[in-house]
Amino acid sequence: MRLVDSTVRSTDVLVPRVRAYLGQIVGQGAAITYQALAKALAISPPNTIHQLTVALECLMEEDAAAARPLIAALVISKTRGGLPAPGFFECARRVGRFDGDPSGPEASAFYVAEFNSAVEFWGASAEVVQSDAKDPPTTGEGN
């Protein structure tokens, strides 16, 4: 039980870190590998990729529940020709976003569409957040 408790705590900490990092890089319009993301976030062993995929699946659940594009689509496997790992598609199926074979042609089409939607949506969201941070709010009176 102790392992489960520490995994839940580490996931609670990791999920917002993953979202924040992906939000920072989304404007590049390029995917990042699981390994590169784990390294960028300095995720501690053991099971660094597993820790990361658990966090990404939490993000997918959050995004699907909020009807947003999946920010997790920015993360790919270095061994799958530019696609995420099969777990991405399995999770997308669980949250009602994908209804196909994770190794079939529909997986590639779904991924490309989801990646493009994520870049567009999250890129615009990052720009709004950045501009809100730079521009103080106005009251509309005399401003």
C-alpha positions in Angstrom: 0.0 0.0 0.0 2.9 2.3 0.7 4.0 2.2 -3.0 0.5 3.2 -4.2 0.4 6.1 -1.8 3.7 7.4 -3.0 2.7 6.9 -6.6 -0.5 8.9 -6.1 1.5 11.7 -4.4 4.1 11.8 -7.1 1.5 11.8 -9.8 -0.4 14.7 -8.1 2.9 16.7 -8.2 3.9 15.6 -11.7 0.7 16.2 -13.6 0.7 20.0 -13.2 4.5 20.1 -14.0 3.9 18.1 -17.2 1.0 20.3 -18.3 3.1 23.5 -17.6 6.1 22.2 -19.5 4.0 21.1 -22.5 2.2 24.5 -22.4 5.6 26.2 -22.7 6.7 24.2 -25.7 3.4 24.0 -27.6 4.2 27.1 -29.5 7.1 25.3 -31.2 4.6 23.1 -33.0 6.7 20.1 -32.6 6.3 16.9 -30.6 8.6 15.8 -27.8 9.6 12.2 -27.0 8.7 10.6 -23.7 12.4 10.3 -22.9 13.2 13.9 -23.7 10.2 15.1 -21.6 11.2 12.9 -18.7 14.7 14.3 -18.9 13.5 17.9 -19.2 11.3 17.4 -16.1 14.2 15.6 -14.2 11.9 12.8 -13.3 13.6 10.5 -10.8 14.0 6.8 -11.3 12.7 4.2 -10.9 10.2 3.8 -13.8 10.6 7.3 -15.1 8.6 6.7 -18.3 5.9 4.9 -16.4 5.6 7.9 -14.0 5.3 10.1 -17.1 2.7 8.0 -18.8 0.6 7.9 -15.7 0.7 11.7 -15.6 -0.1 12.0 -19.3 -3.1 9.8 -18.9 -4.3 12.0 -16.1 -4.0 15.0 -18.4 -5.9 13.1 -21.1 -8.7 12.4 -18.6 -8.8 16.1 -17.5 -8.8 17.4 -21.1 -11.5 15.0 -22.3 -13.7 15.9 -19.3 -13.3 19.6 -20.2 -13.8 19.0 -23.9 -10.3 20.3 -24.8 -7.8 18.9 -27.3 -5.4 16.4 -25.6 -2.2 18.2 -24.7 -0.7 14.8 -24.2 -0.7 14.5 -28.0 2.5 16.5 -28.0 4.4 13.5 -26.6 5.5 10.7 -28.9 7.6 7.5 -28.8 11.0 7.6 -30.5 10.3 4.0 -31.8 6.8 4.5 -33.4 7.5 6.7 -36.3 6.2 9.9 -34.8 3.3 8.4 -33.0 2.6 8.1 -29.3 2.8 4.8 -27.5 -0.2 2.4 -27.7 -1.2 3.5 -24.2 -2.1 7.0 -25.6 -4.6 5.4 -28.0 -5.9 3.0 -25.3 -6.5 6.0 -22.9 -8.1 8.0 -25.7 -10.5 5.1 -26.2 -11.3 5.0 -22.5 -12.1 8.7 -22.5 -14.3 8.4 -25.6 -12.0 10.2 -28.1 -10.7 7.2 -30.2 -12.5 4.2 -31.6 -10.0 2.3 -33.6 -7.0 0.0 -33.7 -3.9 1.6 -31.9 -1.7 0.0 -34.6 -4.0 0.6 -37.6 -4.2 3.5 -40.1 -6.9 5.2 -38.1 -4.5 5.7 -35.2 -2.2 7.8 -37.4 -5.1 9.9 -38.7 -6.5 10.4 -35.2 -3.1 11.4 -33.9 -2.4 13.9 -36.6 -5.8 15.6 -36.1 -5.4 15.6 -32.3 -1.9 16.9 -32.4 -2.9 19.8 -34.8 -5.9 20.6 -32.6 -3.7 20.6 -29.5 -1.1 22.9 -31.0 -3.8 25.3 -32.1 -5.8 25.3 -28.9 -3.0 25.1 -26.4 -0.8 27.5 -28.4 -3.6 30.1 -28.3 -4.1 29.4 -24.6 -0.4 30.0 -23.9 -0.5 33.3 -25.8 -3.5 34.5 -23.8 -1.9 33.5 -20.5 1.4 35.2 -21.5 -0.4 38.4 -22.6 -2.5 38.4 -19.5 0.7 38.3 -17.4 2.2 41.2 -19.3 -0.8 43.5 -19.5 -2.4 44.6 -16.3 -6.2 44.4 -16.3 -8.1 47.6 -17.1 -11.2 48.8 -15.5 -12.5 50.4 -18.7 -12.8 53.8 -17.0 -10.3 56.2 -18.4 -8.0 53.5 -19.8 
